[in-house]
Amino acid sequence: MTLWFFEYALGLAQEIATRIGQYTREYLDNITPPFTKALFNYVQEGKYTFCTPGHMGGSGLPEKPGRLPVL
């Protein structure tokens, strides 16, 4: 990952920003442990029910007897 300062020019701002973003993603990918990557991917896919009723916005609560609907 090398960015040369003499390459900076006003006309290349978008390309430079794209390269900085790419290098940042590569760096984070290299330093993030495998378990953390898997956990981030799991949450990003929306699979965060935690296996308990009431999570996911309380969608399971109104179905239980004696419980009030979640507003």
C-alpha positions in Angstrom: 0.0 0.0 0.0 1.8 3.1 -1.2 0.3 6.4 -2.1 2.7 8.8 -3.7 2.1 12.4 -2.8 3.4 13.7 -6.1 0.6 11.9 -7.9 -2.0 14.1 -6.1 -3.8 16.4 -8.5 -7.2 18.1 -8.3 -8.4 16.1 -11.4 -7.6 12.8 -9.7 -9.6 13.3 -6.5 -12.2 10.6 -7.2 -9.5 8.0 -8.2 -7.5 8.8 -5.1 -10.5 8.5 -2.8 -11.3 5.1 -4.4 -7.8 3.9 -3.8 -7.7 5.1 -0.2 -11.0 3.3 0.4 -9.7 0.1 -1.2 -6.5 0.2 0.8 -8.4 0.8 4.0 -10.7 -2.2 3.4 -7.7 -4.4 2.6 -5.9 -3.2 5.8 -9.0 -3.9 7.9 -9.4 -7.3 6.3 -5.8 -8.2 7.1 -5.9 -7.2 10.8 -9.4 -8.4 11.7 -9.5 -11.9 13.3 -11.5 -14.6 11.5 -14.1 -14.9 14.3 -14.7 -11.2 14.2 -15.1 -11.2 10.4 -17.6 -14.1 10.7 -19.5 -12.2 13.5 -19.7 -9.0 11.4 -20.9 -11.0 8.4 -23.5 -12.8 10.5 -24.9 -9.5 11.9 -24.8 -7.8 8.5 -26.9 -10.6 7.0 -29.6 -9.8 9.7 -29.3 -13.1 11.6 -29.3 -11.6 15.1 -32.3 -13.2 16.8 -30.2 -14.4 19.7 -32.5 -17.5 19.9 -34.8 -15.8 22.4 -38.4 -14.6 22.1 -38.9 -10.9 22.0 -35.8 -10.1 19.9 -36.1 -8.9 16.3 -38.3 -6.0 17.4 -40.5 -8.1 19.7 -42.3 -9.9 16.9 -42.7 -13.1 19.0 -44.3 -11.3 22.0 -47.9 -10.8 20.8 -48.3 -14.5 20.2 -47.7 -15.4 23.8 -50.8 -15.6 26.1 -51.1 -12.8 28.6 -48.8 -10.4 26.7 -49.6 -7.1 25.2 -48.8 -6.4 21.6 -45.6 -4.4 21.1 -46.3 -1.0 19.5 
